[in-house]
Amino acid sequence: MTKRRNFKPEFKARLVIEELTGVKTMAEICREHQLRAPVFCRWKAEFLKRAPEIFATQPGRGDEPQRIAELERMVGRLTMEQEAAKKPRTS
């Protein structure tokens, strides 16, 4: 029984880009790296399917959920302070 090989995403992307840009053919890539054509075709299909995601997100927005949570806590705290300030004081 042979062990299943695992490839890093960077490696897969590099090979797919080589094929898409015409640097190498699919046959050359598969022969060089001992890959089966259906495996490479699956990588290429996944790459092309998910490529639009790169342009869908804006860089630097990875901390957005934490920032939203922080602002919500601040709004809650300020609302409580404002309500407490509105209450008439009884002496």
N, C-alpha and C positions, 0 to 999 in steps of 0.2 A: 504494500500500500504506500502510495506516495503522499508526501505532506503537501498540503495546499499552500501555494505561495501568496504572500500579501504584498501589495504594492502601495507605495505612498501616493497620496493624491497629486503631489507635485510631479512625480514620475509619470503618472497617467496623463496629466495635462500636457506635459512636455511632449510626450509621444503623439498625442492627438494634434497638437499644434504643428509638429513636424509634418504630419500627414496633410493637414489642412493647408499649410503654406506651400506644399509641394517639395519640401526638402527631401522627403523619402516617401515611397509608396507604402501602402498598407502591407503589401507582401514583404517588402524589405524590413519594415519594423517588426512584423511578426516573426520573420526568420531570425533576425538579429537578437531578439529578446525571448525567443522560444515561446511565443504566444499563439494561441489559436485565434483565427480570424473572428469567430463570434464573440470572443472576449473583448477584442479590440473594438469591434463594432458597437458593443454595449457601452464601452467607455466613451466612444465618440458620440453616440446618441445622448448619453447622460450629459456630456459636456455641452453639446449644442442645445439641449433642453434647458439647462440651468444657466446658460450664458447671459440671458436678459436680467437675471437676478443681480449681476454685477452692477448694472446701471440703475437698478430699481432703488437701491439704498444710497443714502447720502453719507459720505465719510464723516467720522467724528460723532455719530449719533448712537454709539454703542452704549452710552451711559444714560440714555433717555429714560428708561423705566425707573432707575434709581432717582433721577432728578424729579420726575413726576411724583414719586412717593414722598420725597423730601418736601416738595411744594405743597402737597396735600396735607401733610402734618403741620406745616407752617400755617396754612389757611385755617385748619381746625383750632390750633392754639390761639391764633389771633381772634377768631370768632368767639372763643370762650372768654378771652380777656375783654373783648368788647361787651359781651353780655354781662360780665361781672361788673364792668364800669357803669352800665346803664341801671343796674339795680339800685334802688334808693337805700341809703344807709340808715339803719335804725340804731339809735343810741340809747 
